Structures are given as structure tokens and as C-alpha cells.
Amino acid sequence: MEELQKYKQVFDEFDTSGDNKISKDELKAAMSKLGYNPTEQLMEMAMEELDKDNSGFLNFPEFMEFCQMQPPPDAGDAMRKAFQDLDTDGSGYIGKDELREIFKRTGNNVSENMLEKIAVKLGGEDGRISFEEFLSLMNNA
């Protein structure tokens, strides 16, 4: 019961409009405050996945599901460190050159064509993997 009250308190903090629902913009602002840098594409995907009643907002049960999908704070720190270790140029993305190095380190040489396909599959059209995409990949692995 106490945990439920904590979630409700957080829900109310995220619900800055006070309408007992969380919009995509409110969710994005809250995630930014928590140190995440969610892309518009990620927010669209999150809302599409979590908004079960297709209202365009997250109600409290939908918000609870969202919270339970998030890694614990210390796991997030470990994931951020792992991402930074792979992002050798410090660009904030894992690009094709860095992917190539990852494959080489694991003893797997891939063709440029295959590398391009992998980069687009993992990172979208730009072929760069953001931290949010990396987290999603790791959470679904």
C-alpha cells in the first residue's frame, strides 16, 4: 500500500496540469528532470505502447505499468556507463565506426553492407544508436 502511495505521489508530480492524466509532454518533461533525454520518436513509441485506452494520455494504471518497465536507478547508472564505454568518440551516440569496433573486439568481422543494415536496424534511419535506443535494446535482450 505504501508503494502504491509513492507511485500516486510521483504520478501527481508528473501531472503538472492537475487533470489526473499525464500527457506526452508532461511525461517527456518528467523524464528530462530524471536525467533522461527522450527523443520525440521514443515518446511517441512510449505513448503508443502504454496508452492502452488510446486516450492520448496515461491514466494512473498505465503510468504504473510505465514505471515498472523502467530500470532501477542504479541499473540505469550502470547502463549509462556501459553506453559511454561504447560511445568512444563521446558523441552521445554509438555510430557505425563504434559498432565496427565492437564486432572486431568480439572476433566478428562484418561487411560494410551488413554493418549498415545492423546500424539502421538498431539505430533507425540515421544509423546512430542513442542512449534511449541502447536502453531499449538492453531491456529487450
C-alpha positions in Angstrom: 0.0 0.0 0.0 2.8 2.4 0.9 4.5 1.7 -2.5 1.2 2.5 -4.3 1.0 5.8 -2.5 4.6 6.6 -3.6 3.6 5.9 -7.2 0.5 8.1 -6.8 2.6 10.9 -5.4 5.0 10.7 -8.4 2.0 10.5 -10.8 0.6 13.7 -9.3 4.0 15.4 -9.6 4.2 14.4 -13.3 0.6 15.6 -13.8 1.5 19.3 -13.8 -1.9 20.3 -15.3 -3.7 18.6 -12.4 -6.2 16.8 -14.7 -5.4 13.3 -13.3 -3.8 12.2 -16.5 -0.3 12.5 -18.0 0.2 13.9 -21.4 3.2 13.0 -23.7 4.7 16.5 -23.0 4.3 16.0 -19.2 5.9 12.6 -19.4 8.8 13.9 -21.5 9.4 16.8 -19.1 9.3 14.4 -16.1 11.8 12.1 -17.8 14.1 15.0 -18.6 14.0 16.0 -14.9 15.1 12.5 -14.1 18.1 12.8 -16.3 16.8 11.1 -19.4 16.9 12.8 -22.8 14.0 11.2 -24.5 13.6 11.7 -28.3 10.3 12.6 -29.8 10.3 9.3 -31.5 10.8 7.5 -28.2 8.0 9.4 -26.6 5.6 8.6 -29.5 6.5 4.9 -29.1 6.1 5.0 -25.3 2.7 6.6 -25.6 1.6 4.2 -28.3 2.7 1.3 -26.2 1.4 2.5 -22.8 -1.8 4.3 -23.6 -4.0 1.2 -23.6 -7.3 3.0 -23.9 -6.0 5.3 -26.8 -7.0 8.4 -24.9 -3.8 10.3 -25.8 -2.9 10.4 -22.1 -1.6 8.0 -19.4 -4.0 7.3 -16.6 -2.7 6.0 -13.2 -2.7 2.3 -14.1 -1.0 3.0 -17.4 1.6 5.1 -15.5 2.2 2.3 -13.1 3.0 -0.1 -16.0 5.4 2.5 -17.4 7.2 2.8 -14.0 7.6 -0.9 -13.7 9.3 -1.0 -17.1 12.0 1.4 -16.1 15.3 0.0 -14.8 16.1 0.8 -11.1 18.2 4.0 -10.7 21.5 2.1 -10.0 20.9 -0.1 -13.0 20.4 3.0 -15.1 23.8 4.3 -13.9 25.4 1.0 -15.0 23.7 1.2 -18.3 24.8 4.8 -18.8 28.4 3.8 -18.0 28.2 0.8 -20.5 26.8 3.1 -23.2 29.6 5.7 -22.5 32.2 3.0 -22.8 30.9 2.0 -26.2 30.5 5.6 -27.3 34.2 6.1 -27.7 34.0 9.4 -29.5 31.7 10.9 -26.9 29.1 12.0 -29.4 26.2 10.7 -27.4 25.5 8.0 -30.0 27.0 4.7 -30.9 27.8 5.0 -34.6 28.8 2.6 -37.3 32.5 3.0 -36.6 31.9 2.2 -33.0 29.7 -0.8 -33.9 32.5 -2.0 -36.2 34.9 -1.9 -33.3 32.5 -3.8 -31.0 32.3 -6.5 -33.6 36.1 -6.6 -34.1 36.6 -6.9 -30.3 34.3 -9.9 -30.2 36.1 -11.5 -33.1 33.4 -10.9 -35.6 34.2 -9.0 -38.8 31.2 -7.9 -40.7 31.0 -6.5 -44.2 30.2 -2.8 -44.7 26.8 -3.7 -46.1 25.9 -5.8 -43.1 27.2 -3.2 -40.8 25.0 -0.6 -42.4 22.0 -2.9 -42.1 22.7 -3.5 -38.4 23.2 0.2 -37.7 19.9 1.1 -39.4 18.0 -1.8 -37.7 19.3 -0.8 -34.2 19.6 3.0 -34.6 16.9 3.9 -37.1 17.4 5.8 -40.3 20.4 7.8 -39.1 22.2 4.6 -38.1 23.2 6.0 -34.8 22.1 4.4 -31.5 21.0 6.9 -28.8 21.2 6.1 -25.1 17.4 5.6 -25.1 17.6 3.1 -28.0 20.5 1.4 -26.3 18.4 1.1 -23.1 15.5 -0.3 -25.1 17.8 -2.8 -26.8 19.2 -3.9 -23.4 15.9 -4.2 -21.7 14.5 -6.3 -24.6 17.6 -8.5 -24.9 
